[in-house]
Amino acid sequence: MIMSSAEKKVILAISGSQRNPSLSDKMLDSFIAGMGQGYEVHKFYPHKMNIHSCTGCFHCWQKKYQGICMHQDEFKKILDVYKKADYIVFATPLYIFDFPATVKIVFDRLFIDLQPDQVEVPWGTEHPKRFPRDRKVVLISSCGFPDIEEFDIIKLHFDKICKGFGWEHAGNIFISAAGLFHSSKLLDKKFDLIKSAGEEISAGERISEAMQHQISTYVMPKEVYRRMTTASFSQKAL
């Protein structure tokens, strides 16, 4: 979806789930809806696009090319929005405790935003940015396990990515027990909370710790959920 206006701030939204319907995608739409109408929104599904993997060839670092990738593919559509984006929202399911390839390929191709120099910063070393801009960035993720601790690795990974690209990490929206999305309305209230998180960002703030905690709170005992999902998949196997 694209809403265009020269006066509007720009939202780059990346949806990494290949499922339909998708919990993480609905979380993304709820968050953007909460931000309101005053934005130019560009939403991309990388798995539906012709995007090659970064080969680490350093073509974009050569003086002759200065930020031009050897792959002239549909990633250019994402990059063009990235250059002017005020907000970036990544929505992703949790696959083997981290980002799926559909989202990781976007991070890898954004290597083009980094320049060759290595400079010292308080947390270590980083590259200067080719397309510097103040950007607030939010991570949205869902997980099939009921334990919120399953997000520990992706949270740390995303913190590092934000530092490396110079993004302001404005909050995380995590929902565990994703199996409830297909079998009940127990998660419905979560979408209203996610809209409220979007309102917080739109007001010029980060997502409050209280809101992040409220969104991630369990809606049923974990053992009940485990039994329910185990029985569901056992029936499908028959």
C-alpha positions as CSV (number, residue, x, y, z in Angstrom):
1,M,0.0,0.0,0.0
2,I,1.3,3.5,-0.9
3,M,-0.1,6.8,0.3
4,S,1.9,9.7,-1.2
5,S,2.2,13.2,-0.1
6,A,5.3,15.5,0.0
7,E,4.2,16.6,3.5
8,K,3.9,13.2,5.0
9,K,6.7,11.3,6.9
10,V,7.6,8.0,5.3
11,I,7.2,4.5,6.8
12,L,9.1,1.6,5.3
13,A,7.3,-1.6,6.3
14,I,8.9,-5.1,5.7
15,S,6.7,-8.1,6.1
16,G,8.7,-11.3,6.3
17,S,6.0,-14.0,6.8
18,Q,5.1,-16.3,3.9
19,R,1.9,-17.5,5.7
20,N,-1.6,-16.4,4.7
21,P,-3.2,-15.4,7.0
22,S,-0.1,-14.3,9.0
23,L,-0.1,-13.2,12.6
24,S,3.0,-11.1,12.2
25,D,1.6,-9.4,9.1
26,K,-1.7,-8.6,11.0
27,M,0.4,-7.2,13.9
28,L,2.2,-5.0,11.3
29,D,-1.0,-3.7,9.8
30,S,-2.4,-3.0,13.3
31,F,0.7,-1.0,14.3
32,I,0.6,1.1,11.1
33,A,-3.1,1.7,11.6
34,G,-2.4,3.0,15.1
35,M,0.1,5.5,13.7
36,G,-2.7,7.2,11.8
37,Q,-3.3,8.5,8.3
38,G,-0.6,11.2,8.2
39,Y,2.1,9.0,6.7
40,E,3.4,7.8,3.3
41,V,3.4,4.1,3.8
42,H,5.4,1.6,1.7
43,K,4.9,-2.0,2.5
44,F,7.1,-4.8,1.0
45,Y,7.0,-8.6,1.0
46,P,10.6,-9.5,0.1
47,H,9.7,-13.2,-0.6
48,K,7.4,-11.9,-3.4
49,M,10.2,-9.9,-5.0
50,N,13.2,-10.7,-7.2
51,I,15.9,-10.0,-4.6
52,H,19.3,-11.6,-4.9
53,S,21.5,-12.4,-1.9
54,C,24.4,-10.2,-1.0
55,T,27.6,-11.9,-2.2
56,G,30.0,-9.9,-0.2
57,C,31.8,-8.8,-3.4
58,F,32.3,-5.2,-2.2
59,H,31.2,-3.9,-5.6
60,C,29.3,-1.1,-3.9
61,W,32.5,0.0,-2.0
62,Q,34.6,0.5,-5.1
63,K,35.2,4.2,-6.0
64,K,34.0,3.6,-9.5
65,Y,30.5,2.5,-8.3
66,Q,30.0,4.4,-5.0
67,G,27.0,2.6,-3.5
68,I,25.8,0.9,-6.6
69,C,25.1,-2.8,-6.1
70,M,26.1,-5.4,-8.7
71,H,22.6,-6.8,-8.5
72,Q,20.1,-4.6,-10.4
73,D,17.0,-6.2,-9.0
74,E,13.8,-5.3,-7.1
75,F,15.7,-4.5,-3.9
76,K,16.1,-1.0,-5.5
77,K,12.4,-0.4,-4.7
78,I,13.1,-1.0,-1.0
79,L,16.4,1.0,-1.1
80,D,14.7,4.0,-2.7
81,V,12.2,4.2,0.2
82,Y,14.9,3.4,2.8
83,K,16.8,6.5,1.8
84,K,13.8,8.8,2.7
85,A,12.3,6.7,5.5
86,D,11.6,8.3,8.9
87,Y,10.3,5.0,10.3
88,I,11.1,1.4,9.5
89,V,9.0,-1.5,10.8
90,F,10.2,-5.1,10.5
91,A,7.5,-7.7,11.0
92,T,8.8,-11.3,11.1
93,P,7.9,-14.7,12.5
94,L,10.6,-16.4,14.6
95,Y,12.3,-19.2,12.7
96,I,14.8,-21.3,14.7
97,F,15.1,-18.5,17.3
98,D,16.0,-15.7,14.8
99,F,15.1,-13.9,11.6
100,P,14.0,-16.0,8.6
101,A,15.8,-15.6,5.3
102,T,12.9,-13.4,4.0
103,V,14.0,-10.6,6.4
104,K,17.7,-11.4,6.7
105,I,18.2,-10.8,3.0
106,V,17.0,-7.2,3.5
107,F,19.5,-6.5,6.2
108,D,22.3,-8.1,4.1
109,R,21.5,-5.9,1.1
110,L,21.4,-2.8,3.2
111,F,25.2,-3.3,3.4
112,I,25.1,-0.8,0.6
113,D,24.4,1.9,3.3
114,L,27.8,1.3,4.9
115,Q,31.0,2.9,3.7
116,P,34.4,1.1,3.8
117,D,36.0,3.2,6.6
118,Q,36.1,1.7,10.1
119,V,35.7,4.2,12.9
120,E,35.7,3.9,16.7
121,V,32.5,4.3,18.6
122,P,31.7,3.9,22.3
123,W,30.5,0.3,21.7
124,G,33.4,-0.7,19.4
125,T,33.8,-0.2,15.7
126,E,31.4,0.8,12.9
127,H,31.2,2.0,9.3
128,P,30.1,5.6,8.4
129,K,26.7,5.7,6.6
130,R,26.2,6.4,3.0
131,F,22.6,7.5,3.5
132,P,22.5,9.0,7.0
133,R,19.1,9.9,8.3
134,D,17.3,9.9,11.7
135,R,15.1,6.8,11.6
136,K,13.0,5.2,14.3
137,V,12.9,1.5,13.9
138,V,10.5,-1.1,15.5
139,L,10.7,-4.9,15.5
140,I,7.5,-6.9,15.4
141,S,7.6,-10.7,15.9
142,S,5.5,-13.7,16.7
143,C,6.5,-17.2,17.9
144,G,4.8,-20.6,18.1
145,F,6.2,-21.4,21.5
146,P,4.5,-19.8,24.5
147,D,7.7,-18.6,26.2
148,I,8.5,-14.9,25.8
149,E,12.2,-15.8,26.4
150,E,12.2,-17.3,22.9
151,F,12.7,-13.7,21.6
152,D,15.9,-13.2,23.5
153,I,18.2,-13.9,20.6
154,I,16.3,-12.0,18.0
155,K,16.1,-9.0,20.4
156,L,19.9,-9.0,20.9
157,H,20.5,-9.5,17.2
158,F,18.2,-6.6,16.3
159,D,19.8,-4.3,18.9
160,K,23.2,-4.9,17.2
161,I,21.8,-4.3,13.7
162,C,20.2,-1.0,14.9
163,K,23.6,0.2,16.3
164,G,25.4,-0.9,13.1
165,F,23.1,1.1,10.8
166,G,22.7,4.0,13.2
167,W,18.9,3.5,13.7
168,E,17.0,4.5,16.8
169,H,15.5,1.2,18.2
170,A,12.1,2.5,19.3
171,G,10.7,-0.7,20.7
172,N,9.7,-4.4,20.2
173,I,6.3,-5.9,19.8
174,F,6.4,-9.6,20.7
175,I,3.5,-12.1,20.8
176,S,4.3,-15.7,21.7
177,A,1.8,-18.7,21.5
178,A,1.1,-17.7,17.9
179,G,-0.9,-20.9,17.4
180,L,-3.8,-19.1,19.1
181,F,-4.2,-16.8,16.1
182,H,-5.7,-19.6,14.1
183,S,-7.8,-21.3,16.7
184,S,-9.4,-18.6,18.9
185,K,-10.1,-14.9,19.5
186,L,-7.8,-14.8,22.5
187,L,-5.4,-12.6,20.7
188,D,-7.9,-10.0,19.5
189,K,-7.3,-7.6,22.4
190,K,-3.6,-7.7,21.5
191,F,-4.3,-6.0,18.2
192,D,-5.9,-3.0,20.0
193,L,-2.8,-2.8,22.2
194,I,-0.6,-2.9,19.1
195,K,-2.6,0.0,17.6
196,S,-1.9,1.9,20.9
197,A,1.8,1.2,20.5
198,G,1.5,2.8,17.0
199,E,-0.1,5.8,18.6
200,E,2.8,6.1,21.0
201,I,5.4,6.2,18.1
202,S,3.3,8.6,16.2
203,A,3.3,11.0,19.2
204,G,7.1,11.2,18.8
205,E,7.9,8.7,21.5
206,R,9.3,5.2,21.7
207,I,7.0,2.3,22.6
208,S,6.7,2.4,26.4
209,E,8.1,-0.5,28.4
210,A,4.6,-0.9,30.0
211,M,3.0,-1.2,26.6
212,Q,5.6,-3.7,25.4
213,H,5.1,-5.8,28.5
214,Q,1.3,-5.7,28.2
215,I,1.4,-6.8,24.6
216,S,3.7,-9.8,25.4
217,T,1.7,-10.9,28.5
218,Y,0.4,-14.5,28.2
219,V,-3.3,-15.0,27.5
220,M,-3.5,-18.6,28.9
221,P,-1.3,-20.9,31.0
222,K,1.6,-22.2,29.0
223,E,1.0,-25.8,29.8
224,V,-2.6,-25.5,28.5
225,Y,-1.3,-24.0,25.3
226,R,1.4,-26.7,24.9
227,R,-1.2,-29.5,25.2
228,M,-3.6,-27.8,22.9
229,T,-1.1,-27.3,20.1
230,T,0.4,-30.7,20.5
231,A,-3.1,-32.2,20.1
232,S,-3.8,-30.0,17.1
233,F,-0.7,-31.2,15.2
234,S,-1.2,-34.8,16.2
235,Q,-4.7,-34.6,14.5
236,K,-3.2,-33.1,11.4
237,A,-0.6,-35.9,11.2
238,L,-3.5,-38.4,11.0
